[in-house]
Every structure is written in C-alpha cells, then in structure tokens.
Amino acid sequence: MRIEKRFTHGMFIGILVFIVMAAAFVNPSPSVAALSILHTFSGSEDDGSSPWGDLTLSGSTFYGMTAMGGASGNGAVFTINTDGTGFKLLYSFTGGADGDAPTGNVTISGSTLYGMTVGDSAFGTGPATLFKINDDGTEFKVLHAFGTGKDGADPQGSLTLSGSTLFGMTWEGGTGGNGTLFKISTTGAGYKILHDFGIKGGDGGNPMGSLTLSGSTLYGMTQGGGTRDEGTIFKMSTSGAGYTVLHSFSGSDGQGPIGNLTVSGTTLYGMTNFGGADSLGTIFAFNTKTGKLTLLHSFSGGNDGRNPTGSLTLSGTTLYGMTGWGGTDEGGTIFQIQTDGTGYQVLQSLSGKDGVQPYGSFTLSGSTLYGMTGSGGGKNNNGDGTIFSLPITPAQ
C-alpha cells in the first residue's frame, strides 16, 4: 500500500473530527520545567479549533491558524501575545471563495501575513487558496485559488519566503497527480509550477510538509515516492533549476515524512511519521555533502512516543520536538535529543489538561518553547486544542 494513501486529505479531516470529539487523558511524566497553558481553544465563533501547524513570532506577538472554528467553523487566523494575553481572531474563513481549513503556519513579511488553506473539506465548499492579510486583520486577499488539475491541489504545508517570492507545495495535482512545487510573487502575480512530483521513476510524491531555505537552495521531503515508495529528501534552487532527489527512505531509516527539515550547516535534521525499528517513526540527520543519512532515534511507542508529524527545533546542540501519539496514555510527548543522537529524553507526556495530539512544531523564543495541540485542554479536558509554553534548559 502506498504510504501517501495512509494519510489522505479525507483522513486529515477525519483525524480533526476525532480530535474534537475525543481528547486523550494521560498523566504527565516529570519535566525539567512546568508547562503553562496560554490559551485553550473553544471552537466558538470568536475562537478557533484544532490547530494543525506552528506559531509564527514577530516581536512579542504570535500569529497562527486553526483548521476549524471561527465564525463559520471553517478555520481562522489569530494573534496572541507571548504571555498569553491579547488573543483575538484576525479572520474567519467562510468556506466560500476564501477557502477553508487552513493548515501550517503563516509567513510574515513586514506587516503582512501569508498562508494557505486546504479547501474542499467536509466543513466548506471553497477551493484551496493562497492568501495574504495584514497583521491587524485588514485587507484579506486571495492571491491564488487552486483548481483540481495542473496547478496543484491540497496544499498542506506552509509558504517559504525568499525576497518577494513565496515557494510552496501541494499534496496532489500537477501533471502526474502527485503534487507540485510552485512559486508566486507576494503580489499574487507570476504563479508557476517549478516541479511536478512523480513524473519520472524514483521521484518523490505527495509532499505534506514545507520547504526549508538555505542560501539559494530549497530543501524538502515527500511523503511517498522514491525508489521504495517510502518518501524522499530533495533539493532545488530558488531559480527552479537543479531538482535532485538526495535520499530515498527505505523503511528501516524512516518512512512517510510529513514535517519540514531543519538546517544546520551542511546537516539536515528531520523526522518521519513511520518507519524505523518499530515502524513508529524516526529522527534522522542527513549530510548534504556526503549524502549520508544517520538514524538518530527510532520511536518505540508507549512512554517513548510515536508517529511525529511536525519538525525539529534546534537550540545549540539540542533538538526539540513532539510526537503526535504515545506517551503515558497516547496523548503525545515533548522530547529532546542531541544532534549526535545521544541524550534522547521525553520531557513531558501530554495530558488532557495540557492538550493532546500536537501536529505542529515548536517556536523557540529565548529559552522558552511555544507550541500547540490539536485537542484537549479546558475545564474537562475536552477543549479544541491549546497554546502552551515550556521553559527549557539545553543540555551542556
């Protein structure tokens, strides 16, 4: 069975519905610091529900999106201060021409936020869109509405900015139907497909994450494709030239990556959703000069955590991340590991009161990690997700 078929758009929506209806209840394991809840989503018309992405920091203010909730239940863009004050919705998607079910994070340029919606979900009839909005919530504008054909469909990651050009990917569509890599100006002009996935043998297919920029090179991963249909790591120049598959996952070293790559010098750090010794996901390092992939950790489930869907955050020589499942009672975990693969430690098993099932990544500010969960939180642990902070002390 093709790995990308395990995590279809329908399954994405199904998981969100499951999250809203049933939050897990777990007992937190000892942590180096106390986790603080900054906001619990309620799903009401003036709040969001089920965030599937990261927080974007500008000064002392975060911006983010929720896949559901808001005035029409089709998702929202929000802002909140780093101390948890000042939460408000900047925009509620209608499910019409503006799209619905925004995923990933917003990308900031000056006072403008850029993002994408998955669209065509069970909660609306709008198309998948690229949009921009001022950071005060004014002047919302659709930059591009995706069709279901050659321009791509189902964008499930975030946009990457280089100068005045936005780069992104779609999970489906394109000439081969296996997704696209595209660019578009911040003005909305010049939409262009730079690569159609899966056209040639050994190419990747169905990317679910975002592109990572290093100099003039874009790095990314695909959930499927490659020599064994387990996913790939690839690179491409911002000019659109030089697309190259750098690594095809084999299963033992990982399978079905969903998140993004983290760059440090000539090393890319990332995670896969499946694969490894117990087929529950991996943490890896890939050397862009030697082409060698090093397996840093295989998730084993239980207290160790399993099936990460986000990305790694680097502080010094310490990588921080989350698993969507596992922990004391399947609520997900927060962990750290050194860049050489030593020192893996679960810092916290997420509980119902903390929020459970995180699907994004951390945002680091100073010595504090900020993140979101897809469900849980609230008085009875049945909220629609949380925003939380966790102080850290990197290993010496």
C-alpha positions in Angstrom: 0.0 0.0 0.0 1.3 3.4 -1.0 2.3 5.4 2.1 0.7 8.6 0.9 -2.6 6.8 0.8 -2.4 6.3 4.5 -2.7 10.0 5.2 -5.1 11.4 2.6 -7.0 14.7 2.8 -10.0 12.8 4.0 -8.0 11.2 6.8 -6.7 14.6 7.7 -10.3 15.8 8.2 -11.3 12.6 9.9 -8.4 12.9 12.4 -9.5 16.5 13.2 -13.1 15.3 13.8 -11.8 12.6 16.0 -9.6 15.0 18.0 -12.5 17.4 18.6 -14.8 14.6 19.8 -12.4 12.6 22.0 -9.3 14.0 23.8 -6.9 11.6 25.5 -6.4 11.7 29.2 -2.8 11.0 30.4 -0.6 11.6 33.4 2.4 13.8 32.7 5.8 12.5 33.4 8.4 14.6 35.2 9.6 17.6 33.2 12.6 19.9 33.6 10.1 22.8 33.9 6.4 23.4 34.2 4.3 23.6 31.1 2.0 26.6 31.1 -1.3 26.9 29.1 -1.6 30.3 27.4 -4.9 29.6 25.6 -7.4 26.9 25.3 -9.4 26.9 22.0 -13.2 26.6 22.3 -14.3 26.3 18.7 -16.7 29.2 19.2 -17.4 31.9 16.6 -14.8 34.2 18.2 -12.3 31.4 18.7 -10.6 28.7 16.8 -10.4 24.9 16.9 -7.9 22.2 16.1 -4.7 24.0 15.1 -2.7 22.0 12.6 0.6 24.0 12.4 3.0 26.2 14.2 3.1 29.7 15.8 4.9 32.5 13.9 6.7 35.0 16.1 7.0 38.7 15.4 8.4 40.7 18.4 6.4 39.6 21.4 3.4 38.6 19.3 2.4 35.2 17.8 0.3 34.6 14.7 -1.3 31.3 13.9 -4.2 29.4 12.3 -6.7 26.8 13.2 -8.2 24.3 10.8 -11.7 24.7 12.2 -13.6 27.1 14.4 -14.2 30.8 13.8 -17.4 32.5 12.8 -18.3 29.9 10.2 -16.5 26.9 11.6 -14.1 26.8 8.6 -10.9 27.9 10.4 -9.4 31.2 11.5 -6.2 33.3 11.7 -5.4 34.5 15.2 -3.0 36.5 17.2 -1.8 36.2 20.8 1.0 37.7 22.9 3.8 35.6 24.2 2.5 36.0 27.8 -0.9 34.6 26.8 -2.8 37.9 26.7 -4.4 39.7 23.8 -5.9 36.6 22.0 -8.2 37.6 19.1 -9.2 36.4 15.7 -8.0 38.3 12.8 -10.0 36.5 10.2 -12.6 33.7 10.0 -12.8 31.7 6.8 -16.2 31.4 5.2 -15.7 28.1 3.3 -16.5 30.1 0.1 -14.1 31.7 -2.3 -11.6 32.5 0.5 -11.1 28.8 1.2 -11.4 26.7 4.4 -9.4 24.5 6.7 -6.1 26.5 6.9 -3.1 24.4 7.9 0.6 25.0 8.5 1.7 28.4 9.8 1.5 32.0 8.4 4.6 33.5 6.9 5.4 37.1 7.8 6.9 39.8 5.6 6.8 43.3 7.2 3.2 43.7 8.4 1.7 41.1 6.0 0.8 37.5 6.8 0.8 34.9 4.0 -0.8 31.4 4.3 -2.7 28.6 2.6 -6.0 26.7 3.1 -6.6 23.1 2.2 -10.1 23.8 0.9 -12.8 21.4 -0.3 -13.2 19.9 3.1 -16.2 18.4 4.9 -16.7 21.8 6.6 -16.9 24.0 3.5 -17.0 24.1 -0.3 -14.4 26.7 -1.0 -11.2 26.0 -3.0 -7.7 25.6 -1.7 -6.2 29.1 -1.6 -3.1 31.2 -1.1 -3.9 34.3 0.8 -2.5 37.4 2.4 -3.8 39.6 5.3 -2.4 42.5 7.3 -1.3 41.7 10.8 -4.1 43.8 12.1 -6.7 41.7 10.3 -7.4 44.1 7.5 -7.2 43.7 3.7 -7.6 40.0 3.4 -7.0 38.9 -0.2 -6.9 35.6 -2.1 -3.7 35.5 -4.2 -4.4 32.2 -5.9 -7.2 29.7 -5.9 -6.1 26.2 -6.8 -8.0 24.1 -9.2 -8.0 20.3 -9.2 -5.7 19.9 -12.1 -2.3 21.0 -13.3 -1.8 24.0 -10.9 -1.9 21.6 -7.9 -4.4 20.7 -5.1 -4.4 20.2 -1.4 -1.6 22.4 -0.1 -1.0 21.1 3.4 2.3 22.8 4.4 3.3 26.4 4.7 4.8 29.1 2.4 8.6 29.8 2.4 9.6 33.4 1.6 12.7 34.4 -0.4 12.9 38.1 -1.3 9.5 38.9 -2.8 8.8 35.3 -3.9 6.8 32.7 -2.0 7.5 29.0 -2.5 5.2 26.1 -1.5 4.0 22.6 -2.3 0.7 20.8 -2.9 0.0 17.3 -1.9 -2.0 16.4 -5.0 -2.5 17.8 -8.5 0.1 18.6 -11.2 0.8 16.7 -14.3 1.2 13.4 -12.6 -1.3 14.0 -9.8 1.3 13.5 -7.1 1.7 17.1 -6.1 3.6 20.2 -7.2 6.3 22.6 -6.1 5.4 26.2 -7.0 6.3 29.8 -6.7 4.3 33.0 -6.6 5.0 36.7 -6.1 3.9 38.3 -2.8 1.6 40.5 -5.0 -0.1 37.3 -6.3 1.5 37.6 -9.8 3.6 35.0 -11.6 2.2 31.7 -10.2 4.3 29.0 -11.7 4.9 25.3 -11.2 8.6 24.6 -10.8 8.3 20.8 -10.4 5.6 18.1 -10.9 6.3 15.3 -8.5 6.2 11.7 -9.5 6.6 12.1 -13.3 9.9 10.2 -13.5 10.8 6.9 -11.8 12.4 7.3 -8.4 11.0 10.8 -7.9 9.1 11.7 -4.7 5.4 12.2 -4.5 2.7 13.8 -2.3 4.6 16.3 -0.1 2.8 17.2 3.2 5.4 19.5 4.7 7.0 22.8 3.8 10.2 23.9 2.1 13.3 24.9 4.0 15.5 27.7 2.6 19.3 27.7 3.0 21.0 30.4 0.9 19.5 29.9 -2.6 18.7 26.2 -2.1 15.3 24.8 -1.1 15.2 21.5 0.8 12.1 19.4 1.3 10.6 16.0 1.8 7.8 14.0 0.1 5.6 11.6 2.0 5.7 9.0 -0.8 7.7 8.1 -3.9 11.4 7.4 -4.1 12.9 4.0 -5.0 10.8 2.1 -2.5 7.8 4.4 -2.3 8.7 5.3 1.3 9.4 9.0 0.7 12.3 11.2 -0.2 14.5 14.2 0.7 15.1 16.6 -2.2 16.7 19.9 -3.1 16.0 22.6 -5.7 17.5 26.1 -6.4 15.2 29.1 -5.9 15.7 29.7 -9.6 13.8 26.5 -10.3 16.8 24.6 -11.5 18.7 21.6 -10.2 15.9 19.5 -8.8 17.6 16.5 -7.2 16.4 13.6 -5.0 19.0 13.4 -2.3 17.7 10.3 -0.4 15.0 7.7 -0.8 13.8 6.3 2.5 13.9 2.5 2.8 11.6 1.9 5.8 14.4 0.9 8.2 15.7 4.5 8.2 12.2 6.1 8.1 9.0 6.2 6.1 6.4 8.8 5.1 7.9 12.1 6.4 5.3 14.8 7.0 7.1 17.7 8.6 10.0 20.0 7.5 13.7 19.8 7.5 15.9 21.8 10.0 19.2 23.1 8.6 22.4 23.5 10.5 25.5 24.0 8.3 25.6 21.0 5.9 23.3 18.9 8.0 19.5 18.5 7.7 17.6 17.2 10.7 14.1 15.7 10.3 11.6 13.1 11.3 9.5 10.5 9.6 5.9 9.5 10.6 6.5 5.8 10.2 9.5 3.5 9.7 12.4 2.7 11.9 12.9 -0.4 14.2 9.3 -0.5 15.3 7.7 1.3 12.3 6.6 4.1 14.5 8.8 6.9 13.2 12.4 8.1 13.3 14.6 11.1 13.9 17.5 11.4 11.4 20.4 13.6 10.3 21.3 13.9 6.6 24.7 15.3 5.5 24.2 17.3 2.3 27.9 16.9 1.3 28.4 13.2 1.8 24.8 12.2 1.0 24.8 10.0 4.2 21.7 9.7 6.4 22.3 8.8 10.1 19.5 7.4 12.1 19.4 9.2 15.5 16.4 7.6 17.1 13.6 5.1 16.3 10.4 5.7 18.2 9.1 2.7 20.1 5.7 3.8 21.3 4.5 3.8 24.8 6.3 6.3 27.0 8.8 6.9 24.2 6.2 8.4 21.9 5.4 7.6 18.3 4.4 8.9 14.9 5.7 12.5 14.9 4.1 14.8 12.3 5.9 18.0 13.0 9.5 19.2 12.7 12.6 19.6 15.0 13.6 22.9 16.6 17.4 23.4 17.2 18.9 25.3 20.2 22.7 24.9 20.4 23.3 21.2 20.0 19.9 20.2 21.3 16.9 19.3 19.1 13.4 19.6 20.5 10.3 18.0 19.0 6.9 16.5 19.7 5.2 13.2 18.8 1.5 13.2 17.9 0.8 10.0 19.8 2.4 7.8 22.5 3.4 8.9 25.9 1.8 7.7 29.1 -1.6 7.3 27.5 -1.3 8.2 23.8 -1.6 12.0 24.2 1.8 12.7 22.6 5.1 13.7 24.0 7.7 16.5 24.2 11.2 15.3 23.8 14.8 16.4 23.4 17.8 14.8 21.7 21.4 15.9 21.0 22.4 16.4 17.4 24.8 13.4 17.6 21.9 11.2 18.6 22.7 10.9 22.3 20.6 12.1 25.3 17.2 11.3 24.0 14.7 12.2 26.8 11.0 12.6 27.0 10.5 15.9 28.8 6.7 15.5 29.2 3.9 13.2 28.3 1.0 15.5 27.3 -2.2 15.1 29.3 -5.8 16.1 28.7 -5.4 19.4 30.7 -2.3 20.3 28.7 -3.8 19.5 25.4 -3.1 16.4 23.4 -2.1 15.3 19.8 0.2 18.1 18.7 0.5 18.2 14.9 2.9 21.1 14.5 6.4 22.1 15.8 7.8 24.3 18.4 8.6 28.0 18.1 11.7 29.0 20.2 12.0 32.4 21.8 14.9 32.9 24.2 14.8 29.8 26.5 11.1 29.0 26.0 9.4 26.7 23.6 5.9 27.5 22.4 3.6 25.0 20.8 0.0 24.0 20.1 -2.0 20.8 20.5 -4.9 19.6 18.3 -7.3 18.9 21.1 -7.7 18.7 24.8 -7.3 21.4 27.4 -10.2 23.2 29.1 -12.0 22.5 32.4 -13.0 19.0 31.5 -10.0 18.3 29.2 -12.4 18.3 26.2 -11.2 21.6 24.6 -10.4 22.1 21.0 -6.6 22.4 21.5 -4.2 24.6 23.4 -1.4 27.0 23.0 1.3 26.3 25.6 4.8 27.4 26.7 7.6 25.3 28.2 10.9 26.8 29.6 14.0 24.7 28.6 17.5 24.2 29.9 19.5 22.7 27.0 22.0 20.0 27.9 25.5 21.2 28.5 
